[in-house]
Structure formats: structure tokens, C-alpha cells
């Protein structure tokens, strides 16, 4: 496997520059559709990932759209976060002092169809006695926390019980009333293995998932994620050297390293996953909003003070396709085993209003335009996960 991955590195290097060129990134005059990504959840041919954010039922924002939503019985947010005592403080923006609530009032509306109504009890019934593990960085934690809260508040009061245990980097949320269904989170920012070396410090092994994958065995559902840590440098970079085959590198083009790691993960799926026993999902790249020029408002600076979604349909975002999304899509297309991409990038690009900004952790001292408030955008990711489980069992 290592030799095959090393042989692909030259090809990756040759295509990386083109991948990130302006022609790929697009501009405000281009229309880049999500139809280019061949992983739609569909109902009668409708792509659930193509659409827009609309004011939801129950909102005090009065519009014709909101009135129409009342008739559909759709609502947002999915829950009152105060009902979930286990939510990490960094995601509880209201508790941290965020003064507005507008970001809670939007739901995702696919073009020309409706998502199946989210039913937490039905979700738990589908998972009864099974294990679903989220594997990834803090954006994966964001989605895991969202789902556990959505399911917890959906349970009737007699069944609203849970246990939450943490062992090392694995957190396990168990629903005893549903045959001990487990929703797990494994913190693993790169998916590939990391090893401490007394000479080279921490080594990232780009061609190995041998250690991490031990945790993935025996799961009924796996939801993977990796992106944000690949761009960290300096003190935020958790490794000192990169190992690939018999070679060690002090540095490597990060897009090349990212794609190589995804190839290693893909090889594991191809060789070790039985699709009849384990369903594989990949959380698409979660975008940040640190540069307001990406959504055509350069004077706004970043996500701070944003209270409404960007006024575009998914696919028309001025910043164009996300470079990490393009690479991920390319790797998934080369795979033969089924992997369902939760294609959340384009729809999340529109939610410049959904981040904690200064209302995350750190007492208003730090700007967070990467993670998401809860309740919020990750709830829609899980609604789409539910749709995938419902329509494509």
C-alpha cells in the first residue's frame, strides 16, 4: 500500500497548482453548481444539497416565506440547547452572551422538494442496539454534539436517559432505552497515525491508519472528517516530521499531504470494510468565514456581527468551491466501495452568521469563525444524515 501511495504523490503534486487556480475557485460572475458532485441524496430526482436557507416556522420574522413554512409544519431550531446539559460550552453561543437569535431561525430548503421531517425517535429506532462513530477533529465533535442533543430531546420523557463516558480520545453517548444504542466520537484530526519518536519528535505517518483503525472495527456506522488541522503551522502544528514509505520529510505541500492521507484512509475502506455490515459516511469539508471577501462583503472583515445567511443559493457562492472539497471529491470518486458524502460544504458556506465569533470559549477574547453555534448549522448536517439513512437504507 505504501508503495502505491508514494507513486501517486508525483501525480498529486502535478495537479495541486491547477486545483487551487482561480479558474477552479471561481468568481462572483460564475455559477458553479453542486450537480458536479455525484453524491446527491434524492427524492424523485431532487438533490437535497442544492437549495437555500429560508426562515423557518415559528419565527417572529414575518415574511411570505415564513407563512408558507407554517403550513409545512417545519421548524427551527431543532431543540433548545439548555435542555442538553452535556453540550460543550464553546458551542453554546447564547450562554456565552451572543445577543441575537436570528441565526436560529433558518432551515435548509432544497430546490423543488422537501427533506423528510426529522424524527429523532425513528432515528434511534433505526440505530437500536447499534454503534455510530464520528471520527475527526473538533468539527466532527460539533456534529456529534448536535446529533446527541437532537436525539436526546426527541426522546419521550420516560426514555430521556443517557450515559456519557470518556476513555482517552473516545467519548461514548449511550441511550439505554433504545437497546443501548451508542453514538461515539473519536478525536482524530488527521485520520492517519501519529507516533512519538525520541529523535524526530511526533511523526505523522501518511501511509498508515493501522493504530487508529482499531477503534473503527465493529462499528455499524462511521462518519469521518478531516481538514482544518492540515493548514496549521508553527506552534499549532502537532507533528514535527512526515513519514511516507521509507522517507521522512520536515515539510510537504499541505494539499499533497491531505490527499495522500485521504488515499490511505480510502485504501483501508476498500480493504477492510464490508458494506453489508458497516455504512461509511464522510462529513464534507466544513468552511470557515474568516474572510468576508469570500461572500462579497470585504468591508465586513469576518464572521463577527453577521446575523443572516449569505443571499445566494448553494453553488453560487462568490468564493467558489472549497479546495479541500475538490480534493475530497476526487478521492471519493476513485473508490469502489460505497461512501456517502454528506456534501455540506456549499450549503454551509452560506451560513456566515452561524459561527460563535467572540461568543465561543475564551471569554470574548478569541475569534472563532470555524466552529458552529449549537443549536445551528450542524443540526442540518444531521438532518441530511437522517435523510440518507431513511431514503438509502
C-alpha positions as CSV (number, residue, x, y, z in Angstrom):
1,X,0.0,0.0,0.0
2,X,2.8,2.4,0.9
3,X,4.5,2.0,-2.5
4,X,1.2,2.7,-4.3
5,X,0.7,5.9,-2.3
6,X,4.2,7.1,-2.9
7,X,3.8,6.6,-6.7
8,X,0.6,8.7,-6.6
9,X,2.4,11.7,-4.8
10,X,4.0,12.9,-8.1
11,X,0.6,13.0,-9.8
12,X,-0.9,14.9,-6.8
13,X,1.9,17.4,-6.9
14,X,1.4,18.0,-10.6
15,X,-2.3,18.7,-10.2
16,X,-2.3,20.7,-7.0
17,X,-1.5,24.0,-8.6
18,X,-4.3,23.6,-11.1
19,X,-6.6,22.5,-8.4
20,X,-6.2,25.8,-6.5
21,X,-6.0,28.1,-9.5
22,X,-8.5,31.0,-9.9
23,X,-10.2,29.0,-12.7
24,X,-11.2,26.4,-10.2
25,X,-12.0,28.7,-7.3
26,X,-14.4,30.7,-9.5
27,X,-15.6,34.3,-9.1
28,X,-18.8,36.2,-8.4
29,X,-19.9,36.0,-12.1
30,X,-19.7,32.2,-12.3
31,X,-22.4,29.8,-11.4
32,X,-20.8,26.7,-10.0
33,X,-23.5,24.1,-9.3
34,X,-23.5,21.3,-6.8
35,X,-24.5,18.9,-9.6
36,X,-20.8,18.4,-10.2
37,X,-20.7,16.4,-7.0
38,X,-22.2,13.0,-7.8
39,X,-23.4,12.1,-4.3
40,X,-26.9,13.6,-4.0
41,X,-29.5,12.3,-1.5
42,X,-32.6,12.5,-3.7
43,X,-36.3,12.1,-3.6
44,X,-37.8,11.7,-7.1
45,X,-34.6,13.0,-8.6
46,X,-34.3,16.1,-6.3
47,X,-30.9,16.9,-4.9
48,X,-31.2,17.7,-1.2
49,X,-27.8,19.5,-1.2
50,X,-28.9,22.1,-3.8
51,X,-31.1,24.8,-2.3
52,X,-31.2,27.8,0.0
53,X,-31.8,28.9,3.6
54,X,-35.3,30.1,4.5
55,X,-36.9,31.5,7.6
56,X,-38.5,28.6,9.4
57,X,-41.9,28.1,11.0
58,X,-42.3,29.6,14.5
59,X,-40.1,32.6,13.7
60,X,-41.1,36.1,14.7
61,X,-39.5,37.2,11.3
62,X,-42.6,37.9,9.3
63,X,-42.3,37.1,5.6
64,X,-44.4,35.3,3.0
65,X,-41.9,32.5,3.1
66,X,-42.3,32.1,6.8
67,X,-46.1,31.9,6.4
68,X,-45.7,29.2,3.8
69,X,-43.3,27.3,6.2
70,X,-46.0,27.3,8.9
71,X,-48.3,25.3,6.6
72,X,-45.5,22.7,6.1
73,X,-45.0,22.4,9.9
74,X,-41.2,22.7,9.6
75,X,-39.5,24.4,12.5
76,X,-36.1,25.7,13.6
77,X,-34.2,25.3,15.8
78,X,-34.4,21.6,16.3
79,X,-34.0,22.0,20.1
80,X,-33.5,24.3,23.0
81,X,-29.8,23.9,23.8
82,X,-30.5,24.4,27.5
83,X,-32.2,21.0,27.5
84,X,-28.8,19.4,26.7
85,X,-26.6,19.6,29.8
86,X,-23.7,17.8,28.0
87,X,-23.1,20.4,25.3
88,X,-19.6,21.8,25.3
89,X,-19.5,25.5,26.4
90,X,-17.6,26.6,23.3
91,X,-20.7,25.7,21.1
92,X,-23.3,27.3,23.4
93,X,-23.3,30.8,22.0
94,X,-26.4,32.0,23.8
95,X,-25.0,31.0,27.1
96,X,-21.7,32.8,26.2
97,X,-23.6,36.0,25.6
98,X,-24.5,36.1,21.9
99,X,-27.1,38.9,21.8
100,X,-29.0,37.9,18.7
101,X,-31.1,34.8,17.9
102,X,-31.6,35.3,14.2
103,X,-29.1,32.5,13.3
104,X,-31.5,30.0,15.0
105,X,-34.4,30.8,12.6
106,X,-33.3,29.3,9.4
107,X,-33.8,25.9,7.9
108,X,-32.4,24.3,4.8
109,X,-34.8,24.3,1.8
110,X,-33.8,22.0,-1.1
111,X,-34.8,23.2,-4.6
112,X,-38.0,21.6,-5.7
113,X,-38.6,19.1,-2.8
114,X,-38.7,18.7,0.9
115,X,-36.4,16.9,3.3
116,X,-38.1,14.1,5.2
117,X,-39.2,15.6,8.5
118,X,-36.6,14.8,11.2
119,X,-37.8,12.2,13.6
120,X,-35.4,11.5,16.5
121,X,-37.3,8.5,17.7
122,X,-37.3,6.9,14.3
123,X,-33.6,7.7,14.0
124,X,-33.0,5.9,17.3
125,X,-35.1,3.0,16.2
126,X,-33.0,2.6,13.1
127,X,-29.9,2.6,15.3
128,X,-31.3,0.4,18.1
129,X,-28.6,-1.7,19.6
130,X,-26.0,-0.4,17.1
131,X,-23.0,1.8,17.2
132,X,-22.4,5.0,15.2
133,X,-18.9,6.6,15.5
134,X,-17.9,10.1,14.4
135,X,-14.1,10.2,13.6
136,X,-12.4,13.5,13.1
137,X,-11.5,16.9,14.5
138,X,-13.5,19.5,16.5
139,X,-15.9,20.0,13.6
140,X,-16.7,16.3,14.0
141,X,-17.2,17.0,17.7
142,X,-19.5,19.8,16.6
143,X,-21.7,17.4,14.6
144,X,-21.6,14.6,17.2
145,X,-22.7,17.1,19.9
146,X,-25.5,18.3,17.7
147,X,-26.8,14.8,17.0
148,X,-26.7,13.6,20.6
149,X,-28.7,16.7,21.5
150,X,-31.2,16.2,18.7
151,X,-31.8,12.6,19.7
152,X,-31.9,13.3,23.4
153,X,-34.6,16.0,23.2
154,X,-36.6,13.8,20.7
155,X,-36.9,11.0,23.2
156,X,-40.1,10.9,25.3
157,X,-39.5,11.8,28.9
158,X,-39.5,8.2,30.2
159,X,-36.8,7.4,27.7
160,X,-34.8,10.6,28.1
161,X,-31.9,8.9,29.9
162,X,-28.3,8.7,28.8
163,X,-24.8,7.8,29.9
164,X,-21.7,9.7,28.7
165,X,-18.2,8.2,29.2
166,X,-14.8,9.3,28.0
167,X,-11.9,7.0,27.6
168,X,-8.8,8.6,26.1
169,X,-9.9,10.3,22.9
170,X,-13.2,8.4,22.6
171,X,-16.5,9.7,24.0
172,X,-19.4,7.4,24.2
173,X,-23.0,8.6,24.4
174,X,-25.4,5.7,25.2
175,X,-29.2,5.6,25.1
176,X,-30.3,2.8,27.5
177,X,-33.9,2.9,26.4
178,X,-33.0,2.1,22.8
179,X,-31.2,-1.2,23.4
180,X,-28.1,0.7,24.5
181,X,-27.6,2.5,21.2
182,X,-24.2,4.2,21.2
183,X,-23.2,7.4,19.4
184,X,-19.4,7.7,19.7
185,X,-16.9,10.4,18.9
186,X,-13.2,9.6,18.3
187,X,-11.0,12.7,18.2
188,X,-8.6,12.2,15.3
189,X,-7.8,15.3,13.3
190,X,-5.8,13.7,10.5
191,X,-7.2,10.1,10.3
192,X,-3.7,8.8,9.7
193,X,-1.4,7.6,12.5
194,X,0.8,9.8,14.7
195,X,3.8,8.4,16.6
196,X,6.2,9.8,19.1
197,X,9.9,9.4,18.2
198,X,12.7,10.3,20.6
199,X,14.7,11.7,17.8
200,X,12.2,13.2,15.4
201,X,9.5,14.2,17.8
202,X,5.9,13.5,16.7
203,X,5.9,11.8,13.3
204,X,2.8,11.9,11.1
205,X,2.6,8.5,9.2
206,X,0.8,9.5,6.0
207,X,0.6,5.9,4.8
208,X,-0.7,4.2,7.9
209,X,-4.0,4.0,9.8
210,X,-3.1,0.8,11.5
211,X,-3.4,2.1,15.0
212,X,-6.4,4.4,14.6
213,X,-8.4,1.9,12.6
214,X,-8.5,-0.5,15.6
215,X,-11.2,1.8,17.0
216,X,-13.2,1.7,13.8
217,X,-13.7,-2.0,13.8
218,X,-17.1,-3.3,14.9
219,X,-19.0,-0.1,14.1
220,X,-22.3,-0.2,12.3
221,X,-21.9,3.4,11.0
222,X,-18.8,5.5,10.6
223,X,-18.8,9.2,9.9
224,X,-15.3,10.5,9.0
225,X,-14.0,14.1,8.8
226,X,-10.6,15.7,8.3
227,X,-9.5,19.1,7.0
228,X,-8.9,22.1,9.3
229,X,-5.7,20.9,11.0
230,X,-3.9,20.3,7.8
231,X,-3.3,24.0,7.4
232,X,-1.9,24.7,10.9
233,X,1.7,25.7,11.1
234,X,4.1,26.7,13.9
235,X,3.0,26.0,17.5
236,X,-0.4,24.8,16.3
237,X,1.2,22.1,14.2
238,X,1.1,18.9,16.3
239,X,3.8,17.0,14.3
240,X,7.4,17.6,13.6
241,X,8.1,15.4,10.6
242,X,6.1,13.5,8.0
243,X,6.8,9.9,7.1
244,X,5.8,8.3,3.8
245,X,7.2,4.9,3.0
246,X,10.9,4.9,3.8
247,X,11.2,8.6,3.6
248,X,10.9,11.3,6.2
249,X,10.1,15.0,5.3
250,X,10.4,18.1,7.5
251,X,7.6,19.7,5.4
252,X,5.3,18.9,2.5
253,X,2.8,20.8,0.4
254,X,-0.3,20.6,2.7
255,X,-2.7,19.8,-0.1
256,X,-0.5,16.9,-1.2
257,X,-0.3,15.6,2.3
258,X,-4.1,15.9,2.8
259,X,-4.8,14.0,-0.4
260,X,-2.2,11.3,0.4
261,X,-3.8,10.8,3.9
262,X,-7.3,10.5,2.3
263,X,-5.9,7.9,-0.1
264,X,-4.5,5.9,2.9
265,X,-8.0,6.1,4.5
266,X,-9.6,5.1,1.3
267,X,-7.4,2.1,0.9
268,X,-8.4,1.0,4.4
269,X,-12.1,1.3,3.5
270,X,-11.5,-0.7,0.3
271,X,-9.7,-3.5,2.0
272,X,-11.4,-3.8,5.4
273,X,-15.0,-2.6,5.2
274,X,-17.9,-4.9,4.4
275,X,-20.6,-2.6,3.1
276,X,-23.3,-5.1,4.2
277,X,-22.1,-4.7,7.8
278,X,-20.9,-1.1,8.0
279,X,-22.1,2.1,6.3
280,X,-19.5,4.7,5.7
281,X,-20.2,8.4,5.6
282,X,-17.8,11.3,5.1
283,X,-18.6,14.7,6.6
284,X,-17.9,17.2,3.8
285,X,-15.4,20.0,4.4
286,X,-16.9,22.5,6.9
287,X,-16.0,26.0,5.6
288,X,-14.8,28.9,7.8
289,X,-15.7,32.6,7.4
290,X,-12.6,34.4,8.4
291,X,-12.5,36.5,5.1
292,X,-15.6,38.4,4.2
293,X,-14.5,38.9,0.7
294,X,-15.4,35.2,0.1
295,X,-19.1,36.2,0.3
296,X,-18.7,39.5,-1.4
297,X,-18.6,41.8,1.6
298,X,-14.9,42.7,2.1
299,X,-15.7,45.6,4.4
300,X,-17.3,43.2,6.9
301,X,-13.9,41.7,7.9
302,X,-15.0,38.3,9.2
303,X,-18.0,36.5,10.8
304,X,-18.3,38.8,13.7
305,X,-21.7,40.6,13.8
306,X,-23.2,38.5,11.0
307,X,-26.8,37.8,11.7
308,X,-28.2,36.4,8.3
309,X,-27.1,33.9,5.8
310,X,-25.4,35.0,2.6
311,X,-28.0,35.8,0.0
312,X,-27.1,33.1,-2.6
313,X,-28.3,29.6,-3.5
314,X,-25.8,26.8,-2.8
315,X,-23.4,26.6,-5.7
316,X,-23.4,30.4,-6.4
317,X,-21.1,31.4,-3.5
318,X,-18.7,34.1,-4.7
319,X,-15.7,32.4,-3.1
320,X,-16.2,29.3,-5.3
321,X,-15.6,25.7,-4.5
322,X,-13.6,24.9,-1.4
323,X,-10.2,23.5,-2.3
324,X,-10.5,20.8,0.4
325,X,-13.9,19.8,-1.0
326,X,-12.4,19.4,-4.5
327,X,-9.7,17.1,-3.3
328,X,-12.1,15.0,-1.1
329,X,-14.5,14.6,-4.0
330,X,-11.6,13.4,-6.3
331,X,-10.6,10.8,-3.8
332,X,-14.1,9.5,-3.2
333,X,-14.7,9.2,-7.0
334,X,-11.8,6.8,-7.3
335,X,-13.2,4.4,-4.7
336,X,-15.2,1.3,-5.5
337,X,-16.7,0.7,-2.0
338,X,-19.8,2.9,-1.3
339,X,-19.1,6.0,0.8
340,X,-21.9,8.6,1.2
341,X,-20.6,12.1,1.1
342,X,-22.5,14.4,3.4
343,X,-22.0,17.3,0.9
344,X,-22.4,20.1,3.4
345,X,-19.7,22.5,2.1
346,X,-21.8,24.6,-0.3
347,X,-24.8,25.0,2.0
348,X,-22.6,25.8,5.0
349,X,-20.6,28.4,3.0
350,X,-23.8,30.5,3.0
351,X,-24.0,30.5,6.9
352,X,-21.6,33.3,7.7
353,X,-23.9,34.0,10.6
354,X,-23.7,30.6,12.2
355,X,-20.3,30.8,14.0
356,X,-19.5,31.6,17.6
357,X,-17.3,34.6,16.7
358,X,-16.4,36.0,20.1
359,X,-19.2,34.0,21.8
360,X,-17.3,30.7,22.0
361,X,-14.7,29.8,24.5
362,X,-12.1,32.3,25.8
363,X,-14.3,34.9,27.4
364,X,-14.8,37.0,24.2
365,X,-11.0,37.2,23.7
366,X,-10.8,34.9,20.7
367,X,-12.5,35.0,17.3
368,X,-14.0,31.7,16.2
369,X,-15.2,31.7,12.6
370,X,-14.6,27.9,12.1
371,X,-16.9,26.1,14.6
372,X,-20.6,26.4,14.7
373,X,-23.1,27.5,17.4
374,X,-25.5,24.9,18.7
375,X,-28.3,24.8,18.0
376,X,-27.3,25.7,14.5
377,X,-25.9,24.6,11.2
378,X,-24.6,21.1,12.3
379,X,-28.3,20.2,13.0
380,X,-28.9,20.4,9.3
381,X,-25.9,18.2,8.6
382,X,-27.6,15.6,10.9
383,X,-31.0,16.2,9.2
384,X,-29.2,15.2,5.9
385,X,-27.6,12.2,7.6
386,X,-31.1,11.1,8.7
387,X,-32.4,11.6,5.2
388,X,-29.6,9.4,3.9
389,X,-30.4,6.7,6.4
390,X,-34.1,7.0,5.6
391,X,-34.1,7.1,1.8
392,X,-31.0,5.0,1.2
393,X,-31.1,2.3,3.8
